[in-house]
Amino acid sequence: MIKSRLNSLRNLMKEYHIDFYIIPSTDYHNSEYVTKYFCAREYFSGFSGSNGTLLVSDKNACLWTDGRYFIQAKKELEGNKIMLFKMQEALVPTLLEYLAANIKEGQVIGFDGKVMSASFYKEMNEAIKAEGIMYTGGHDLVHEIWKERPQLPCNKISILPDEIAGQTIFEKTSKLREKMKKTGVGACLISKLDDIMWLYNIRGNDVPFNPVALSYTFITDKQAFLFIQKNALDLEEYQYFEKENITVLTYDSIFLFLKELKFNEKVLLDTKNCSYALFSELAGKVTIIDQRNITEELKAIKNKVEIEQLKSIYLKDSVAVTKFIYWLTQEADLSSLNEWEAGQKIDSFRKEINEFLDYSFPTICAYKENAAMMHYSAKEYGSSVLKKEGMLLVDSGGQYLGGTTDVTRTIVLGQISDSIRINYTATVEGMLQLMNAKFLKGCTGRNLDILARQPLWNLGLDYKCGTGHGIGYMLNVHEGPHTISWRYRREIEEYPLEAGMLVSDEPGVYLEGEYGIRIENILLCVENQRSNDDCFLGFEPLTFVPIDLKGILPEKMSDSNKNELNKYHNQVFLKISPYLEPSEKVWLKEVTKAL
């Protein structure tokens, strides 16, 4: 089937005189998760991971993806004659390096400009030096071939009450306009969906796991325009926007709006999250300031109401995960339980929470060697049956009225070797060292990443992903601008950690064909101490779920990390036990005992 689709694509490329065609993973807004309408890369390659880019020529098809998906991609591409390029690995060319080396003078590169970011187009222009290269961004060849393509999603939006949002639209737009003035711009074009939802205190349901609605906004010092699908709004929402002085226009009219725009001031937009198609409507007409959305920085620092709501939600979520671990280790019949069923069970515990709305990403429930695939997804039929041996990695989260959660625990189901326990212990030590960090204000995640990796690096181990990501508030489970990662990448601007930010702390070990280990807590960045002219920050955990002591070799832990684990487990028992049944409470006391 994949070969047939690629042949159809190549035939169409010949008709349009296109020599190379690029298919990214994204939608019109560079979303991490996309609805079925935008799964074009998966349609033509068979690779189902959330990140990857397919490049097709008359002779070759190549896929680039990151370290989270190396093992998965290898399996899913098997037999499709698609070459896998492992991003950021030594001697592996990037897509642009590959293009530059293989394209010939006068050839044409094609893509759908609505799903290609403006920044990638600019990088491509700079990287390819062959003479006479042409680019064509107006051809959505996917749509011409994919006859049974699903419909573009359009669901009703909801309005977030001020008592849940913590700030009114007026307060948020005022802060935005104040920063616009300081930046020297007269307008912002925002196409990143979670930024728009945050700014206008609305939520949607057009992207899986992310409560966002397909939309764009253009905001000046006096006016605000929201471009959204007509059927997403009822009369109540129209009145809401009218009251807030926001002009509502149809979703697709953004292109005509920009084409006809008469504007003499600078416009700020983030080319990493703005499509080439949108960018090209403004380029040459106005002075564009290419900069991260101001809203991304504003929404990353949670306000007092958001923090209060998050603490409450994370406690309830931690209770649900703790109850699942009790059920799995004390009650479940492992001989008749598979990964998919275990994943359904943890999902069912979350559904019992009154504020539950949805899951924040597809639950990862991976047994033994499957856990070596960082973003493994168990299927209803054919997933691995659990046994009283090895480990089960469960990474899951929820969307609630009052917060977005994410937590990972690796649970020991039976006999494991001491070599596995050594790696498990190092993973836990790394998580604890980052969680208990004290650092000077102004530090970025790159300054702190070594704390999480050092125990693993000491063993000659590493994990092919970052250590931490930001988390939204009833929004995307992955958000910026801050991250925790050791790798310097020139194209990614580093951002200092600030009090009020949420960040994940998730070191791990992934050995192909053997096992995977990941321990993840979500941390709130807080002010730790003021000393003379200096301000020190630290972290406060929001996640309170026991860490499996059966995976730990106490003699391999430093005394300080052992003390920190004991302190953490004491907190887990104190916070979680009041919500448990008597038998669960006795069990929790045992699994959180001091080492």
C-alpha positions as CSV (number, residue, x, y, z in Angstrom):
1,M,0.0,0.0,0.0
2,I,2.8,2.4,0.9
3,K,4.7,1.6,-2.3
4,S,1.5,2.2,-4.3
5,R,1.0,5.6,-2.6
6,L,4.5,6.7,-3.2
7,N,4.3,5.7,-6.9
8,S,1.1,7.8,-7.2
9,L,2.9,10.7,-5.6
10,R,5.9,10.4,-7.9
11,N,3.6,10.3,-11.0
12,L,1.9,13.5,-9.8
13,M,5.3,15.1,-9.1
14,K,6.2,14.5,-12.7
15,E,3.1,16.2,-13.9
16,Y,4.0,19.3,-11.8
17,H,7.7,19.1,-12.7
18,I,8.7,18.6,-9.1
19,D,11.9,16.7,-8.4
20,F,11.8,16.6,-4.6
21,Y,8.6,16.8,-2.4
22,I,8.7,17.4,1.3
23,I,6.0,16.1,3.7
24,P,6.3,17.3,7.3
25,S,4.4,16.0,10.3
26,T,2.6,19.2,11.2
27,D,-0.8,20.9,10.6
28,Y,-1.3,24.5,9.6
29,H,-0.1,25.6,13.0
30,N,3.0,23.5,13.7
31,S,1.1,21.5,16.3
32,E,2.8,18.5,17.9
33,Y,-0.2,16.3,17.7
34,V,-2.4,16.4,14.6
35,T,-5.8,15.3,13.7
36,K,-6.2,12.5,11.0
37,Y,-6.6,15.1,8.3
38,F,-3.0,16.1,8.7
39,C,-1.4,12.6,8.9
40,A,0.0,12.8,5.4
41,R,3.5,11.8,6.4
42,E,2.1,8.6,8.0
43,Y,-0.1,8.0,5.0
44,F,2.9,7.9,2.7
45,S,5.4,6.2,4.9
46,G,3.7,4.1,7.5
47,F,5.6,5.8,10.3
48,S,3.2,6.8,13.1
49,G,5.4,8.8,15.4
50,S,4.6,12.4,16.2
51,N,7.8,13.9,14.7
52,G,9.3,13.2,11.3
53,T,9.7,14.5,7.8
54,L,9.4,12.6,4.6
55,L,11.4,13.5,1.5
56,V,10.4,11.9,-1.8
57,S,12.2,12.0,-5.1
58,D,11.9,9.9,-8.3
59,K,14.2,7.3,-7.0
60,N,14.3,7.6,-3.2
61,A,12.1,8.1,-0.1
62,C,13.8,9.2,3.1
63,L,12.5,9.8,6.6
64,W,14.1,11.9,9.3
65,T,13.0,11.5,12.9
66,D,14.5,12.0,16.4
67,G,15.9,9.7,19.1
68,R,12.5,9.0,20.7
69,Y,11.4,7.1,17.6
70,F,14.6,5.4,16.2
71,I,13.4,1.9,17.2
72,Q,9.8,2.5,16.3
73,A,10.6,4.0,12.9
74,K,12.9,1.1,12.0
75,K,10.0,-1.4,12.6
76,E,7.3,0.7,10.9
77,L,9.4,1.4,7.8
78,E,10.4,-2.2,7.3
79,G,9.7,-3.4,3.8
80,N,8.6,0.0,2.5
81,K,12.0,0.9,0.9
82,I,12.1,4.2,2.9
83,M,15.6,5.1,4.2
84,L,15.7,6.1,7.9
85,F,17.9,9.0,8.9
86,K,18.5,9.3,12.6
87,M,18.5,13.0,13.5
88,Q,21.4,14.4,15.5
89,E,23.4,11.2,15.2
90,A,27.1,11.3,14.2
91,L,27.7,11.3,10.4
92,V,23.9,11.4,9.6
93,P,23.1,14.3,7.3
94,T,20.2,16.6,8.1
95,L,17.4,16.8,5.5
96,L,18.8,20.1,4.2
97,E,22.3,18.7,4.0
98,Y,21.0,15.7,2.1
99,L,19.1,18.0,-0.3
100,A,22.1,20.2,-0.8
101,A,24.2,17.2,-1.7
102,N,21.7,15.5,-4.0
103,I,19.8,18.3,-5.8
104,K,21.0,19.4,-9.2
105,E,21.0,22.8,-10.9
106,G,17.5,23.9,-12.1
107,Q,15.6,21.3,-10.1
108,V,12.3,22.0,-8.3
109,I,11.5,21.4,-4.6
110,G,7.8,21.2,-3.8
111,F,5.8,21.3,-0.6
112,D,2.4,22.4,0.8
113,G,3.1,26.0,2.0
114,K,0.3,25.8,4.6
115,V,2.1,23.0,6.6
116,M,5.7,24.1,5.9
117,S,7.0,26.5,8.6
118,A,8.4,29.8,7.3
119,S,11.6,29.2,9.3
120,F,12.3,25.8,7.5
121,Y,11.7,27.5,4.1
122,K,14.2,30.2,5.1
123,E,16.8,27.6,6.2
124,M,16.3,25.7,3.0
125,N,16.9,28.8,0.9
126,E,20.2,29.4,2.8
127,A,21.4,25.8,2.8
128,I,20.9,25.0,-0.9
129,K,23.4,26.8,-3.1
130,A,22.8,25.1,-6.5
131,E,22.0,27.5,-9.3
132,G,18.4,28.0,-10.5
133,I,16.7,26.0,-7.8
134,M,13.0,26.7,-7.7
135,Y,10.5,26.3,-4.8
136,T,6.8,25.7,-5.2
137,G,4.7,25.9,-2.0
138,G,1.3,26.1,-3.6
139,H,0.8,22.4,-4.4
140,D,-0.9,20.1,-1.8
141,L,-0.2,16.9,-3.8
142,V,-1.4,14.9,-0.8
143,H,-4.9,16.1,-1.2
144,E,-5.0,15.0,-4.8
145,I,-4.0,11.4,-4.0
146,W,-5.6,10.8,-0.6
147,K,-9.2,10.4,-1.8
148,E,-10.6,9.1,1.5
149,R,-8.9,11.9,3.5
150,P,-10.8,12.7,6.7
151,Q,-12.5,16.1,7.1
152,L,-10.8,19.1,8.6
153,P,-11.9,19.1,12.3
154,C,-14.4,21.7,13.6
155,N,-15.6,21.5,17.1
156,K,-17.3,23.9,19.5
157,I,-15.1,26.0,21.6
158,S,-15.7,26.7,25.3
159,I,-15.0,29.8,27.4
160,L,-12.7,29.5,30.4
161,P,-14.2,31.2,33.5
162,D,-12.0,34.0,35.0
163,E,-11.9,32.2,38.3
164,I,-10.2,29.2,36.6
165,A,-8.0,31.3,34.2
166,G,-6.8,33.6,36.9
167,Q,-6.5,36.5,34.5
168,T,-9.1,38.3,32.2
169,I,-8.6,38.8,28.5
170,F,-8.2,42.5,29.1
171,E,-5.3,41.8,31.6
172,K,-3.6,39.4,29.1
173,T,-4.0,41.6,26.0
174,S,-2.8,44.6,28.0
175,K,0.4,42.7,29.0
176,L,0.9,41.6,25.4
177,R,0.5,45.2,24.1
178,E,2.8,46.5,26.7
179,K,5.5,44.0,25.6
180,M,4.7,44.8,21.9
181,K,5.4,48.5,22.6
182,K,8.7,47.6,24.3
183,T,9.7,45.4,21.4
184,G,8.9,48.2,19.0
185,V,6.2,46.4,17.0
186,G,2.7,47.6,16.0
187,A,1.1,44.1,15.6
188,C,1.5,40.4,16.3
189,L,0.4,37.6,14.0
190,I,-0.1,34.5,16.1
191,S,-0.8,31.1,14.6
192,K,0.3,28.9,17.5
193,L,-2.9,27.4,18.8
194,D,-2.2,27.1,22.5
195,D,-1.0,30.8,22.5
196,I,-4.3,31.9,21.0
197,M,-6.4,29.8,23.5
198,W,-4.4,31.2,26.4
199,L,-4.7,34.8,25.2
200,Y,-8.5,34.7,24.8
201,N,-9.3,32.3,27.7
202,I,-11.0,29.8,25.4
203,R,-10.5,26.1,24.8
204,G,-11.3,23.8,21.8
205,N,-11.2,20.2,20.6
206,D,-9.7,20.3,17.1
207,V,-6.4,18.6,17.9
208,P,-6.1,15.3,19.7
209,F,-5.0,15.6,23.4
210,N,-4.6,19.4,23.0
211,P,-7.7,21.4,24.0
212,V,-7.3,23.9,21.2
213,A,-9.4,25.2,18.2
214,L,-8.0,25.8,14.7
215,S,-7.6,29.6,14.6
216,Y,-5.3,32.6,13.9
217,T,-5.2,36.0,15.5
218,F,-3.8,39.4,14.4
219,I,-3.6,41.9,17.3
220,T,-2.5,45.6,17.1
221,D,-2.3,48.2,19.9
222,K,-6.0,48.9,19.5
223,Q,-7.6,46.0,17.6
224,A,-7.8,42.2,17.8
225,F,-9.0,39.9,15.0
226,L,-9.7,36.2,15.6
227,F,-9.9,33.9,12.6
228,I,-11.8,30.8,13.5
229,Q,-14.2,28.3,11.8
230,K,-17.8,29.6,11.8
231,N,-19.3,26.4,13.2
232,A,-17.0,26.5,16.2
233,L,-19.0,29.3,17.7
234,D,-22.6,29.8,19.0
235,L,-24.3,33.1,19.8
236,E,-22.8,33.1,23.3
237,E,-19.3,33.0,22.0
238,Y,-19.9,35.7,19.4
239,Q,-21.3,37.9,22.2
240,Y,-18.3,37.1,24.4
241,F,-15.8,38.2,21.8
242,E,-17.9,41.3,20.9
243,K,-17.9,42.3,24.6
244,E,-14.1,41.9,24.7
245,N,-13.7,44.0,21.5
246,I,-12.4,41.1,19.4
247,T,-13.5,41.0,15.8
248,V,-14.4,37.5,14.7
249,L,-13.6,36.5,11.0
250,T,-13.8,33.2,9.2
251,Y,-10.8,30.8,9.5
252,D,-9.7,30.8,5.9
253,S,-10.1,34.6,5.5
254,I,-6.8,35.2,7.2
255,F,-5.0,34.9,3.8
256,L,-7.2,37.6,2.2
257,F,-6.9,39.7,5.3
258,L,-3.1,39.7,5.1
259,K,-3.1,40.2,1.3
260,E,-5.2,43.4,1.7
261,L,-3.6,44.6,4.9
262,K,-2.6,48.2,4.9
263,F,-0.2,48.6,7.8
264,N,2.8,50.8,8.2
265,E,4.2,49.4,11.4
266,K,6.4,46.4,12.2
267,V,4.7,43.0,12.6
268,L,6.0,40.4,15.0
269,L,5.6,36.7,14.2
270,D,7.4,33.5,15.0
271,T,8.5,31.9,11.8
272,K,9.0,28.5,13.5
273,N,5.3,28.4,14.2
274,C,4.0,30.4,11.2
275,S,3.4,28.7,7.9
276,Y,5.3,29.7,4.7
277,A,1.9,30.4,3.2
278,L,1.0,33.0,5.8
279,F,4.5,34.4,5.9
280,S,4.6,34.9,2.1
281,E,1.4,37.0,2.3
282,L,3.2,39.6,4.6
283,A,6.7,39.4,3.2
284,G,7.7,42.5,1.3
285,K,4.6,44.4,2.5
286,V,5.6,45.1,6.1
287,T,8.7,44.9,8.2
288,I,8.6,41.5,9.9
289,I,10.2,40.9,13.3
290,D,11.0,37.2,13.5
291,Q,10.8,36.4,17.2
292,R,9.2,34.0,19.6
293,N,5.5,34.8,20.3
294,I,5.3,37.1,23.3
295,T,2.3,35.1,24.5
296,E,4.5,31.9,24.8
297,E,6.6,33.7,27.4
298,L,3.6,35.1,29.2
299,K,1.7,31.8,29.4
300,A,4.7,29.8,30.6
301,I,4.7,31.6,34.0
302,K,1.6,30.4,35.8
303,N,-0.4,32.9,37.9
304,K,-1.4,32.3,41.5
305,V,-4.8,30.9,40.6
306,E,-3.3,28.5,38.0
307,I,-0.7,27.3,40.5
308,E,-3.4,26.7,43.2
309,Q,-5.5,24.7,40.7
310,L,-2.5,22.7,39.4
311,K,-1.5,21.6,42.9
312,S,-5.0,20.4,43.6
313,I,-5.2,18.6,40.2
314,Y,-1.8,17.0,40.5
315,L,-2.7,15.6,43.9
316,K,-5.8,14.0,42.5
317,D,-3.9,12.7,39.5
318,S,-1.2,11.3,41.8
319,V,-3.8,9.4,43.8
320,A,-5.2,7.9,40.6
321,V,-1.7,6.7,39.5
322,T,-0.9,5.4,42.9
323,K,-4.1,3.4,43.0
324,F,-3.3,2.0,39.6
325,I,0.1,0.8,40.8
326,Y,-1.5,-0.9,43.8
327,W,-4.0,-2.6,41.5
328,L,-1.3,-3.7,39.1
329,T,1.0,-5.1,41.7
330,Q,-1.5,-6.4,44.3
331,E,-4.7,-7.4,42.6
332,A,-4.3,-7.8,38.8
333,D,-3.9,-11.3,37.2
334,L,-0.8,-10.6,35.2
335,S,-1.0,-13.8,33.3
336,S,-4.2,-12.6,31.5
337,L,-3.3,-8.9,31.3
338,N,-1.7,-7.2,28.3
339,E,-0.1,-3.8,27.9
340,W,-3.2,-2.3,26.2
341,E,-5.5,-3.5,29.0
342,A,-3.2,-2.1,31.6
343,G,-3.2,1.2,29.8
344,Q,-7.0,1.2,29.7
345,K,-7.0,0.6,33.5
346,I,-4.9,3.6,34.4
347,D,-7.1,5.7,32.1
348,S,-10.1,4.4,34.0
349,F,-8.7,5.7,37.3
350,R,-8.3,9.2,35.8
351,K,-11.9,9.2,34.5
352,E,-13.2,8.9,38.0
353,I,-11.8,12.3,38.8
354,N,-14.6,14.9,38.6
355,E,-12.5,17.5,36.7
356,F,-11.4,15.0,34.1
357,L,-11.8,16.1,30.5
358,D,-9.5,14.1,28.3
359,Y,-6.0,12.5,28.2
360,S,-3.0,14.8,27.6
361,F,-1.3,12.4,25.2
362,P,-1.7,8.7,24.2
363,T,-0.9,6.6,27.2
364,I,2.4,4.7,26.9
365,C,2.2,1.3,28.6
366,A,5.2,-0.7,27.5
367,Y,6.5,-4.0,28.8
368,K,10.1,-5.2,28.8
369,E,11.8,-4.5,25.4
370,N,8.8,-2.4,24.1
371,A,9.7,0.2,26.8
372,A,13.0,0.8,24.9
373,M,10.8,2.7,22.3
374,M,10.2,6.0,24.1
375,H,6.8,6.7,22.6
376,Y,5.6,3.1,22.2
377,S,1.8,2.7,21.7
378,A,0.3,-0.6,22.7
379,K,-2.5,-1.9,20.3
380,E,-5.8,-3.4,21.5
381,Y,-4.9,-6.6,19.7
382,G,-1.5,-8.2,19.7
383,S,0.1,-6.2,22.5
384,S,2.5,-8.0,24.9
385,V,1.0,-10.0,27.8
386,L,2.5,-9.1,31.2
387,K,4.3,-11.6,33.4
388,K,5.6,-11.7,37.0
389,E,9.0,-10.7,35.6
390,G,10.7,-7.6,34.1
391,M,9.4,-4.1,34.2
392,L,6.4,-2.1,32.9
393,L,6.9,1.5,31.9
394,V,3.7,3.6,32.2
395,D,3.8,7.3,30.9
396,S,0.4,8.9,31.1
397,G,-1.4,12.2,31.8
398,G,-4.8,13.9,31.8
399,Q,-6.5,17.1,30.8
400,Y,-8.6,18.5,33.7
401,L,-10.6,21.6,34.5
402,G,-7.7,23.1,36.4
403,G,-4.6,21.5,34.9
404,T,-2.7,19.3,32.5
405,T,-0.7,16.4,34.0
406,D,2.1,14.1,32.9
407,V,3.8,11.4,35.0
408,T,6.0,8.3,34.3
409,R,6.8,5.3,36.6
410,T,8.6,2.1,35.7
411,I,7.1,-0.7,37.8
412,V,9.0,-3.9,38.6
413,L,6.7,-6.9,38.1
414,G,9.1,-9.6,39.1
415,Q,12.7,-10.8,38.8
416,I,15.2,-8.3,37.3
417,S,19.0,-8.5,37.2
418,D,21.4,-6.4,39.3
419,S,22.6,-4.7,36.1
420,I,19.1,-3.4,35.4
421,R,18.8,-2.3,39.0
422,I,22.0,-0.4,38.7
423,N,20.6,1.5,35.7
424,Y,17.2,2.0,37.5
425,T,19.1,3.4,40.6
426,A,21.0,5.8,38.4
427,T,17.8,7.0,36.7
428,V,16.2,7.7,40.1
429,E,19.3,9.5,41.3
430,G,19.3,11.8,38.2
431,M,15.6,12.6,38.7
432,L,16.2,13.4,42.4
433,Q,19.3,15.6,41.7
434,L,17.4,17.7,39.3
435,M,14.3,17.9,41.5
436,N,16.4,19.2,44.4
437,A,18.5,21.6,42.5
438,K,19.2,25.1,43.8
439,F,20.3,27.5,41.1
440,L,20.9,31.2,40.4
441,K,18.1,33.1,38.6
442,G,19.1,33.4,35.0
443,C,20.1,29.7,34.5
444,T,18.6,27.9,31.6
445,G,17.7,24.2,31.4
446,R,21.1,23.6,29.7
447,N,22.8,24.7,32.9
448,L,20.9,22.1,34.9
449,D,20.7,19.1,32.6
450,I,24.0,17.5,33.9
451,L,22.3,17.0,37.3
452,A,19.9,14.5,35.7
453,R,22.4,12.8,33.3
454,Q,25.5,12.6,35.5
455,P,24.6,9.3,37.2
456,L,23.9,7.7,33.8
457,W,26.9,9.3,32.1
458,N,29.0,7.9,34.9
459,L,27.9,4.5,33.7
460,G,28.5,5.3,30.0
461,L,24.7,5.7,29.3
462,D,22.6,8.4,27.8
463,Y,19.1,9.0,26.5
464,K,18.3,10.4,23.1
465,C,15.9,13.1,24.2
466,G,15.7,16.1,26.4
467,T,15.3,15.8,30.2
468,G,12.5,18.3,30.6
469,H,9.8,20.2,28.8
470,G,7.3,22.9,29.9
471,I,3.7,21.9,30.6
472,G,0.6,23.9,29.7
473,Y,-2.4,24.8,31.9
474,M,-5.3,23.0,30.4
475,L,-3.3,23.2,27.2
476,N,-0.5,21.3,25.5
477,V,1.4,18.8,27.6
478,H,4.6,20.1,25.9
479,E,5.1,23.8,25.8
480,G,8.0,26.3,25.7
481,P,9.9,28.5,25.8
482,H,12.0,26.7,28.4
483,T,13.4,23.2,28.2
484,I,16.0,21.1,30.0
485,S,18.5,19.5,27.6
486,W,22.3,19.4,27.4
487,R,22.6,19.8,23.7
488,Y,23.4,23.3,22.2
489,R,21.4,23.9,19.1
490,R,22.0,27.2,17.3
491,E,18.5,27.4,15.9
492,I,16.8,27.1,19.3
493,E,16.9,30.1,21.6
494,E,17.6,29.2,25.2
495,Y,15.3,30.7,27.8
496,P,16.0,31.1,31.5
497,L,13.8,29.3,34.1
498,E,11.6,31.5,36.1
499,A,9.4,31.1,39.2
500,G,6.0,29.9,38.1
501,M,7.1,27.7,35.3
502,L,6.3,24.0,35.2
503,V,8.9,21.6,33.9
504,S,9.2,17.8,33.6
505,D,12.1,15.9,35.1
506,E,12.4,12.6,33.2
507,P,15.8,10.9,32.8
508,G,15.8,7.3,31.5
509,V,17.6,4.3,30.0
510,Y,16.5,2.7,26.8
511,L,18.3,-0.5,25.6
512,E,17.0,-1.7,22.2
513,G,15.6,-5.3,22.5
514,E,15.9,-5.4,26.3
515,Y,14.1,-2.8,28.4
516,G,13.3,0.9,29.1
517,I,13.3,2.9,32.3
518,R,11.9,6.3,32.8
519,I,11.0,8.1,36.1
520,E,9.2,11.4,35.6
521,N,8.0,14.1,38.0
522,I,6.5,17.4,37.2
523,L,8.2,20.3,39.0
524,L,7.1,23.9,39.8
525,C,9.9,26.4,39.6
526,V,9.9,28.5,42.8
527,E,12.0,31.2,44.5
528,N,14.3,29.5,46.9
529,Q,16.4,32.2,48.5
530,R,17.5,35.8,48.2
531,S,21.1,36.5,49.1
532,N,22.4,40.1,48.9
533,D,21.7,41.0,45.2
534,D,21.2,37.4,44.1
535,C,18.0,35.4,43.8
536,F,18.2,31.6,43.9
537,L,15.5,29.4,42.4
538,G,14.6,25.8,43.0
539,F,11.8,23.2,42.3
540,E,8.8,22.0,44.2
541,P,7.4,18.6,43.0
542,L,3.7,18.5,42.0
543,T,3.8,14.7,41.4
544,F,3.5,12.4,44.4
545,V,3.7,8.8,43.3
546,P,5.8,6.1,44.8
547,I,9.0,5.1,43.1
548,D,9.5,1.3,42.9
549,L,12.1,0.4,45.6
550,K,12.4,-3.1,44.1
551,G,14.3,-1.5,41.2
552,I,16.9,0.2,43.5
553,L,20.2,-1.0,44.9
554,P,20.6,1.1,48.0
555,E,24.3,0.5,48.2
556,K,24.6,2.2,44.7
557,M,23.0,5.4,45.9
558,S,24.8,8.3,47.5
559,D,23.7,9.1,51.0
560,S,22.4,12.5,50.0
561,N,20.2,11.0,47.2
562,K,19.0,8.2,49.6
563,N,18.0,10.9,52.1
564,E,16.2,12.8,49.3
565,L,14.3,9.7,48.2
566,N,13.3,9.0,51.8
567,K,12.0,12.6,52.2
568,Y,10.1,12.4,48.9
569,H,8.5,9.1,49.8
570,N,7.5,10.5,53.2
571,Q,5.7,13.4,51.4
572,V,4.1,10.8,49.1
573,F,2.7,8.9,52.0
574,L,1.5,12.0,53.9
575,K,-0.2,13.5,50.9
576,I,-1.7,10.4,49.2
577,S,-2.6,8.1,52.1
578,P,-5.7,10.1,53.2
579,Y,-7.4,9.2,49.9
580,L,-6.7,5.5,50.0
581,E,-8.6,2.4,51.2
582,P,-7.1,0.7,54.4
583,S,-5.4,-2.0,52.4
584,E,-4.0,0.5,49.9
585,K,-2.7,2.6,52.8
586,V,-0.9,-0.3,54.4
587,W,0.7,-1.1,51.0
588,L,1.7,2.5,50.4
589,K,3.4,2.6,53.9
590,E,5.5,-0.4,52.9
591,V,6.5,0.8,49.4
592,T,7.5,4.3,50.7
593,K,9.6,3.0,53.7
594,A,13.0,4.5,54.3
595,L,16.0,2.9,52.7
